[in-house]
Amino acid sequence: MSDSRFKIVFDGALLPGVECTTAKLNLAELFKSDVEAIEKLFTGRPVALKRDLSRPDAETYLSALKNAGVDARIEAEQPVAFSLAETHETSSSASDFSHTSASPYAPPRAAVGDDLPEYSSLNVFTIHGRIGRLRYLAWMLVLSVAMLVASGIIATASFAVATASPTLGIILGSLLGFALFIVLTVVSVQIGVQRLHDLGWSGWLYLLNLVPLVNSIFPLLLLVLPGNPGANQYGAPPPRNSTAVKVLASLWLAFIPLMLILVLSLGMNGYLDQLEANVGSSYESSSVTSDDAIDQDVTVDEDDAQSADEAAEPVDSPEQ
């Protein structure tokens, strides 16, 4: 007696939270086909995507399909009847897409378990792929440290050149600084776009960072909002966070409060210095005003005394 065989059946159902368009795009990539051909699988009728599978192979195919966002199922194959009569499936409405068909709309037959990886690949220098919140923080921390190191090297080199030729040092520092700015901008955009892809959003939304007021809230959304748990239109989910990613993200999370405390401390010190300067200015102004008033009082007293002296002098009467 032969082992039991199984088939993969799909009737158009999707996993919770997966949009129909996303599932169709994932299946098109999975089957190496176009979306028009995949549309034929969403008629609502049961479709046998793959037949004559062992139980482990069927589980592999089912896992790949679930990563694509579709809710397929495994069913046992009907035993073959040794009869000259034509055999049929129990459900006459089920269509078989696992055999060669002359229809141009028949979906291709591909090794489903090998085409869609469980996790997406990681690459910093690209706008494709997906990264989660912790990896986004870790990569941004590394980028910030690289920026500080590169800035220090550029400043040192420019200063060394400026000792011999100030004009050449200024030109060299400006060119290297501009090149560093371009590189950092491009890499930060690539990292941000991958984070948006993990949310299922278009990378063009990263331009919201150029909008006033919005750019103060939008980066926080990238840090707070969780990504899609399964595959979306931008690919499979990112790999699990490694220990290095968790450590770097923790350092960045610890660095942010320290920066806030430092900024608040500097702001408070500046406010106190300004307040002290204002109080000192007010005190000096009041002192000057008091001195002027005293001087004026002394002058008035002297004038009064002089007037009194003049009034006290005898006046010679004219001879009669």
Secondary structure, DSSP 8 states (H G I E B T S, - for coil): -----EEEEE-S-B-TT--HHHHHHHHHHHTT--HHHHGGG-SSS-EEEEEEE-HHHHHHHHHHHHHTTB--EEEE------SSS----S-TT-EE-SS--S-TTS-----HHHHS-SS----SS-SSS---HHHHHHHHHHHHHHHHHHHHHHHHHHHHHHHH-HHHHHHHHHHHHHHHHHHHHHHHHHHHHHHHHHTT--GGGGGGGGSTTGGGTHHHHHHHS---SS-BTTBS------HHHHHHHHHHHHHHHHHHHHHHHHHHHHHHHHHHHHHHHHHHHHHHHHHHHHHHHHHHHHHHHHHHHHHHS-------
